[in-house]
Amino acid sequence: MTSISETLFDTYGDSLMQEYAPYDEAEILAALDRMSMPQDMQIQVCDLLSSCYLRWGTAAFAIGLGLGLSLMQDCSGRRLRI
């Protein structure tokens, strides 16, 4: 992701993710507690899910941003690039 996209994600995309699809670690840990696995494994699973949440959310934001900007063209037909 370009530095512009990273800045936009950090200032806009991340807050939207937290508003519409918050990562609730307590909910995940409660679900993992109901399974019979060691505490250290539960923490590893929780960390993995958190990492996936951030990677997929960031990737979705970058793809959406690129697609949205590609729809915007000036009158000469040049596309805006990020």
KOLSE-668398 format. One record per atom (N, C-alpha, C): residue number from 1; atom name; x negated, z, y negated. Coordinates in steps of 0.05 Angstrom, whole numbers, plus 32768, in hexadecimal, padded with zeros to 4 digits. Each point is the difference from the previous one (the first is absolute). Example, Ala and Ser with C-alpha at 12.3 -4.5 7.8 and 13.67 -1.06 7.14 Angstrom:
BEGIN
k=1 a=N u=7EF8 w=809C v=8072;
k=1 a=CA u=8012 w=8000 v=7FE8;
k=1 a=C u=7FEE w=8000 v=7FE8;
k=2 a=N u=8007 w=7FF2 v=7FEB;
k=2 a=CA u=7FF0 w=8001 v=7FE8;
k=2 a=C u=800F w=800E v=7FEA;
//
This chain:
BEGIN
k=1 a=N u=7FEF w=8000 v=8017;
k=1 a=CA u=8011 w=8000 v=7FE9;
k=1 a=C u=7FEE w=8000 v=7FE7;
k=2 a=N u=8008 w=7FF1 v=7FEC;
k=2 a=CA u=7FF0 w=7FFF v=7FE8;
k=2 a=C u=8003 w=801A v=7FF0;
k=3 a=N u=7FED w=8004 v=7FEE;
k=3 a=CA u=8001 w=8019 v=7FF0;
k=3 a=C u=8019 w=8002 v=7FEF;
k=4 a=N u=800B w=7FE9 v=7FF7;
k=4 a=CA u=8019 w=8001 v=7FF1;
k=4 a=C u=8017 w=8009 v=8012;
k=5 a=N u=8000 w=7FF5 v=8018;
k=5 a=CA u=8015 w=8007 v=8013;
k=5 a=C u=7FFE w=801E v=8007;
k=6 a=N u=7FE8 w=800A v=8004;
k=6 a=CA u=7FFB w=801C v=8006;
k=6 a=C u=800B w=8012 v=7FE9;
k=7 a=N u=7FF9 w=7FF8 v=7FE8;
k=7 a=CA u=800A w=800F v=7FE9;
k=7 a=C u=801E w=8000 v=7FFE;
k=8 a=N u=800C w=7FE9 v=8004;
k=8 a=CA u=801D w=7FFE v=8000;
k=8 a=C u=800C w=8011 v=8016;
k=9 a=N u=7FF5 w=7FFF v=8017;
k=9 a=CA u=800A w=8011 v=8016;
k=9 a=C u=7FFE w=801D v=7FFA;
k=10 a=N u=7FE8 w=8008 v=7FF6;
k=10 a=CA u=7FFC w=801D v=7FFA;
k=10 a=C u=8013 w=800A v=7FEB;
k=11 a=N u=8007 w=7FEF v=7FEC;
k=11 a=CA u=8011 w=8009 v=7FEA;
k=11 a=C u=801D w=7FFB v=8004;
k=12 a=N u=8007 w=7FED v=8012;
k=12 a=CA u=801C w=7FF8 v=8003;
k=12 a=C u=8009 w=8001 v=801E;
k=13 a=N u=7FF2 w=7FF3 v=8011;
k=13 a=CA u=8008 w=7FFE v=801C;
k=13 a=C u=8000 w=801A v=800E;
k=14 a=N u=7FEC w=8011 v=7FFC;
k=14 a=CA u=7FFE w=8019 v=800E;
k=14 a=C u=8018 w=8012 v=7FF9;
k=15 a=N u=8007 w=8001 v=7FE6;
k=15 a=CA u=8017 w=8011 v=7FF8;
k=15 a=C u=801A w=7FF6 v=800C;
k=16 a=N u=8003 w=7FE5 v=8002;
k=16 a=CA u=8018 w=7FF5 v=800D;
k=16 a=C u=8001 w=8008 v=801E;
k=17 a=N u=7FE9 w=7FFE v=800D;
k=17 a=CA u=7FFF w=8008 v=801C;
k=17 a=C u=8009 w=801D v=8003;
k=18 a=N u=7FF6 w=8011 v=7FEF;
k=18 a=CA u=8006 w=801D v=8002;
k=18 a=C u=801E w=8005 v=7FFA;
k=19 a=N u=800B w=7FEF v=7FEF;
k=19 a=CA u=801D w=8003 v=7FF9;
k=19 a=C u=8012 w=7FF6 v=8016;
k=20 a=N u=7FFA w=7FE8 v=800A;
k=20 a=CA u=8013 w=7FF3 v=8013;
k=20 a=C u=7FF9 w=8005 v=801D;
k=21 a=N u=7FE7 w=8004 v=8007;
k=21 a=CA u=7FF9 w=8004 v=801C;
k=21 a=C u=7FE9 w=8015 v=8001;
k=22 a=N u=8006 w=8018 v=7FF9;
k=22 a=CA u=7FEB w=8015 v=7FFF;
k=22 a=C u=7FF5 w=8006 v=801B;
k=23 a=N u=7FE6 w=8005 v=8001;
k=23 a=CA u=7FF2 w=8008 v=8018;
k=23 a=C u=8004 w=801E v=8002;
k=24 a=N u=800F w=8009 v=8014;
k=24 a=CA u=8006 w=801C v=8003;
k=24 a=C u=7FF0 w=800C v=8017;
k=25 a=N u=7FE9 w=800B v=7FF9;
k=25 a=CA u=7FEE w=800B v=8015;
k=25 a=C u=800D w=8017 v=800F;
k=26 a=N u=800F w=8010 v=7FF2;
k=26 a=CA u=800E w=8017 v=800E;
k=26 a=C u=8013 w=7FF6 v=8015;
k=27 a=N u=800F w=7FEB v=7FFA;
k=27 a=CA u=8013 w=7FF5 v=8013;
k=27 a=C u=7FF2 w=7FF5 v=8018;
k=28 a=N u=7FEA w=7FF2 v=7FFC;
k=28 a=CA u=7FF0 w=7FF5 v=8016;
k=28 a=C u=7FF4 w=8016 v=8011;
k=29 a=N u=7FF5 w=8015 v=7FF3;
k=29 a=CA u=7FF5 w=8016 v=800F;
k=29 a=C u=8015 w=800F v=8010;
k=30 a=N u=8018 w=8002 v=7FF5;
k=30 a=CA u=8016 w=800D v=800E;
k=30 a=C u=8008 w=7FF0 v=8019;
k=31 a=N u=8000 w=7FE6 v=7FFE;
k=31 a=CA u=8006 w=7FEF v=8017;
k=31 a=C u=7FEA w=8002 v=8015;
k=32 a=N u=7FE7 w=8001 v=7FF7;
k=32 a=CA u=7FEA w=8002 v=8012;
k=32 a=C u=7FFF w=801B v=800E;
k=33 a=N u=800A w=8015 v=7FF2;
k=33 a=CA u=8001 w=801B v=800D;
k=33 a=C u=8013 w=8000 v=8018;
k=34 a=N u=8014 w=7FEF v=7FFF;
k=34 a=CA u=8013 w=7FFF v=8017;
k=34 a=C u=7FF4 w=7FF3 v=8018;
k=35 a=N u=7FE9 w=7FF3 v=7FFD;
k=35 a=CA u=7FF3 w=7FF3 v=8016;
k=35 a=C u=7FEA w=8012 v=800B;
k=36 a=N u=7FFA w=7FFE v=8019;
k=36 a=CA u=7FEB w=8011 v=800B;
k=36 a=C u=7FE5 w=7FF3 v=7FFE;
k=37 a=N u=7FF4 w=8004 v=7FE9;
k=37 a=CA u=7FE4 w=7FF7 v=7FFC;
k=37 a=C u=7FF1 w=8014 v=7FF0;
k=38 a=N u=7FE6 w=8001 v=8003;
k=38 a=CA u=7FF0 w=8013 v=7FF2;
k=38 a=C u=8001 w=7FFD v=7FE1;
k=39 a=N u=7FFB w=8015 v=7FF2;
k=39 a=CA u=8002 w=8000 v=7FE2;
k=39 a=C u=7FED w=7FEC v=7FF4;
k=40 a=N u=7FE7 w=7FFD v=800B;
k=40 a=CA u=7FED w=7FED v=7FF4;
k=40 a=C u=800A w=7FE4 v=8004;
k=41 a=N u=800D w=7FFA v=8016;
k=41 a=CA u=800B w=7FE5 v=8005;
k=41 a=C u=8017 w=7FFB v=7FED;
k=42 a=N u=8010 w=8014 v=7FFA;
k=42 a=CA u=8016 w=7FFD v=7FED;
k=42 a=C u=7FF6 w=7FF9 v=7FE4;
k=43 a=N u=7FEA w=800C v=7FF8;
k=43 a=CA u=7FF4 w=7FFB v=7FE6;
k=43 a=C u=7FF5 w=7FE3 v=8000;
k=44 a=N u=7FF4 w=7FF7 v=8016;
k=44 a=CA u=7FF5 w=7FE5 v=8001;
k=44 a=C u=8017 w=7FEC v=7FFE;
k=45 a=N u=8016 w=8005 v=800E;
k=45 a=CA u=8017 w=7FEE v=7FFE;
k=45 a=C u=800B w=7FFF v=7FE4;
k=46 a=N u=8003 w=8017 v=7FF4;
k=46 a=CA u=800A w=8002 v=7FE4;
k=46 a=C u=7FEE w=7FF0 v=7FED;
k=47 a=N u=7FE6 w=8003 v=8003;
k=47 a=CA u=7FEC w=7FF2 v=7FEF;
k=47 a=C u=8002 w=7FE2 v=8005;
k=48 a=N u=8004 w=7FF8 v=8019;
k=48 a=CA u=8003 w=7FE3 v=8006;
k=48 a=C u=8019 w=7FF5 v=7FF3;
k=49 a=N u=8016 w=800E v=8002;
k=49 a=CA u=8019 w=7FF7 v=7FF3;
k=49 a=C u=7FFD w=7FFE v=7FE2;
k=50 a=N u=7FF3 w=8013 v=7FF4;
k=50 a=CA u=7FFC w=8000 v=7FE3;
k=50 a=C u=7FEF w=7FE8 v=7FF8;
k=51 a=N u=7FEB w=7FFB v=800F;
k=51 a=CA u=7FEF w=7FE9 v=7FFA;
k=51 a=C u=800F w=7FE6 v=8002;
k=52 a=N u=8010 w=7FFD v=8016;
k=52 a=CA u=8010 w=7FE7 v=8003;
k=52 a=C u=8014 w=7FFD v=7FEA;
k=53 a=N u=800D w=8016 v=7FF8;
k=53 a=CA u=8014 w=8000 v=7FEA;
k=53 a=C u=7FF3 w=7FF5 v=7FE6;
k=54 a=N u=7FE8 w=800A v=7FFA;
k=54 a=CA u=7FF2 w=7FF7 v=7FE7;
k=54 a=C u=7FF7 w=7FE3 v=8003;
k=55 a=N u=7FF4 w=7FF9 v=8016;
k=55 a=CA u=7FF7 w=7FE4 v=8004;
k=55 a=C u=8017 w=7FEC v=7FFF;
k=56 a=N u=8015 w=8006 v=800F;
k=56 a=CA u=8017 w=7FED v=8000;
k=56 a=C u=800E w=7FFF v=7FE6;
k=57 a=N u=8003 w=8017 v=7FF3;
k=57 a=CA u=800D w=8000 v=7FE6;
k=57 a=C u=7FF0 w=7FF1 v=7FEB;
k=58 a=N u=7FE6 w=8004 v=8000;
k=58 a=CA u=7FEE w=7FF2 v=7FEE;
k=58 a=C u=8001 w=7FE2 v=8005;
k=59 a=N u=7FFF w=7FF8 v=8019;
k=59 a=CA u=8000 w=7FE4 v=8008;
k=59 a=C u=801B w=7FF3 v=7FF8;
k=60 a=N u=8016 w=800E v=8005;
k=60 a=CA u=801A w=7FF5 v=7FF8;
k=60 a=C u=8002 w=7FFD v=7FE2;
k=61 a=N u=7FF5 w=8013 v=7FF1;
k=61 a=CA u=8001 w=7FFE v=7FE3;
k=61 a=C u=7FEF w=7FE8 v=7FF7;
k=62 a=N u=7FE8 w=7FFD v=800B;
k=62 a=CA u=7FEF w=7FE9 v=7FF8;
k=62 a=C u=800D w=7FE5 v=8006;
k=63 a=N u=800C w=7FFE v=8018;
k=63 a=CA u=800D w=7FE7 v=8007;
k=63 a=C u=8018 w=7FFB v=7FEE;
k=64 a=N u=8010 w=8014 v=7FFB;
k=64 a=CA u=8017 w=7FFC v=7FEE;
k=64 a=C u=7FF8 w=7FF9 v=7FE4;
k=65 a=N u=7FEB w=800D v=7FF6;
k=65 a=CA u=7FF6 w=7FFA v=7FE6;
k=65 a=C u=7FF6 w=7FE3 v=7FFE;
k=66 a=N u=7FF1 w=7FF7 v=8014;
k=66 a=CA u=7FF6 w=7FE5 v=8001;
k=66 a=C u=8017 w=7FEB v=8001;
k=67 a=N u=8014 w=8006 v=8011;
k=67 a=CA u=8017 w=7FEE v=8002;
k=67 a=C u=8010 w=7FFF v=7FE6;
k=68 a=N u=8004 w=8017 v=7FF4;
k=68 a=CA u=800E w=8001 v=7FE7;
k=68 a=C u=7FF2 w=7FF1 v=7FEA;
k=69 a=N u=7FE6 w=8004 v=7FFE;
k=69 a=CA u=7FF1 w=7FF2 v=7FEB;
k=69 a=C u=7FFF w=7FE2 v=8005;
k=70 a=N u=8000 w=7FF8 v=801A;
k=70 a=CA u=7FFF w=7FE3 v=8006;
k=70 a=C u=8019 w=7FF2 v=7FF7;
k=71 a=N u=8016 w=800F v=7FFE;
k=71 a=CA u=8019 w=7FF4 v=7FF6;
k=71 a=C u=8000 w=7FFC v=7FE2;
k=72 a=N u=7FEF w=800E v=7FF3;
k=72 a=CA u=7FFE w=7FFD v=7FE2;
k=72 a=C u=7FED w=7FEA v=7FF9;
k=73 a=N u=800A w=7FEC v=7FF3;
k=73 a=CA u=7FEF w=7FEA v=7FF7;
k=73 a=C u=8005 w=7FFB v=7FE3;
k=74 a=N u=7FEC w=7FF8 v=7FF1;
k=74 a=CA u=8005 w=7FF9 v=7FE4;
k=74 a=C u=800A w=7FE3 v=8000;
k=75 a=N u=8006 w=7FF6 v=7FE9;
k=75 a=CA u=800D w=7FE6 v=7FFD;
k=75 a=C u=7FEE w=7FE9 v=800A;
k=76 a=N u=7FE6 w=8003 v=8000;
k=76 a=CA u=7FEF w=7FEB v=800A;
k=76 a=C u=7FFE w=7FFF v=801E;
k=77 a=N u=800C w=8013 v=800E;
k=77 a=CA u=8000 w=7FFF v=801D;
k=77 a=C u=7FE9 w=800F v=800C;
k=78 a=N u=7FEE w=800C v=7FEF;
k=78 a=CA u=7FEA w=800F v=800B;
k=78 a=C u=800A w=801B v=800B;
k=79 a=N u=7FF5 w=8008 v=8017;
k=79 a=CA u=8008 w=8019 v=800C;
k=79 a=C u=7FEE w=8017 v=7FF5;
k=80 a=N u=800B w=8017 v=7FFE;
k=80 a=CA u=7FF0 w=8017 v=7FF8;
k=80 a=C u=7FF3 w=800A v=801A;
k=81 a=N u=7FE7 w=8008 v=7FFE;
k=81 a=CA u=7FF0 w=800A v=8017;
k=81 a=C u=7FF9 w=801D v=7FFA;
k=82 a=N u=8001 w=8010 v=8016;
k=82 a=CA u=7FF8 w=801C v=7FFD;
k=82 a=C u=7FE6 w=8004 v=800E;
//
